[in-house]
Amino acid sequence: AVVIFLTGIPISYYSAKYSIDMDLLTRGAGFGYLGSTLTSVIYASFTFIFFALEGSIMAQALELGLHIPLAVGYLICSLIILPLVIYGMTALSKMQVWTQPVWLVLMVAPFVSVAIQEPEKFSQFTHFAGNSPTGSSISMLGVGAGAGVALSLIAQIGEQVDYLRFMPDKTPENAGKWWGAVLSAGPGWVVLGAAKQIGGAFLAFYIAGSVGLSKANEPIQQYVHGFKTFAAPVALGLATFFVILSQIKINSTNAYSGSLSWSNFFSRLTHRHPGRVVYIFLNVGIALALMEGGVFGFLNTVLGFYSNVA
């Protein structure tokens, strides 16, 4: 998280200051015309890989909550994003703002409930050894393996930039608020991101005894059991709604940012620009193929490889 935060500061600053996206940033940073073309492909691959992973999570929620087969769920998860993304950043920004309060409440509710009813679980979690041969002591090999997967998220700053480039100009009057917005919406995403990773690990530990280790890493399972601690009759419905809402918020940005990257890439190669909407379908189509291929099953392998590329 520290590495991702520090690398995101200059990118966020220059994007907000000059109102430019990642493509123009890479060109201005010395990569040049052809170099920024290559980085556009790398970034586009980030968006469809994570679209596929997040879409798989949504499909798991549809399967458990609505009994929709995974293969059909993958298609639904792809199609549901298209109307939101086609209308561009204005529609996306409104959707993100309107849904944020509900999302935040639902995200933290299970942790508050467990803290009140079973506070000892947090202490037990800090001593949980998992499958580590070294027990509960720190394994640098394990730390490195975990960091290798987590560092694949370093390219997330590109999606934050797609919002930051619409920042107003910095003036002496708004300098404090301007910096606060840039740091929180730019590299600051990883603060909440790291907290969510720790929270997900805790919920996986919390439910592993009930659903088994193979299912404990599924967010829908985590939140069903989390909501059961205080709202058992509606736990499945709440968890399904929360996971679907979360993945729509994430994947709408993945699809939008990916379409911009593909547009930049192909306009350089073909010197034609058929419009961003064409590349929305391309990006979502690639992600759908990955979902149907079962990308969630080899999550660590995919992210570990991508962290090296990024």
Helices and strands as residue ranges (DSSP letters): H 2-18, H 22-26, I 27-31, H 32-66, H 70-79, H 82-86, H 88-117, H 120-126, H 140-150, G 151-156, H 157-164, H 175-185, H 189-211, H 213-216, H 219-231, G 232-234, H 235-270, H 276-292, G 295-298, H 299-309
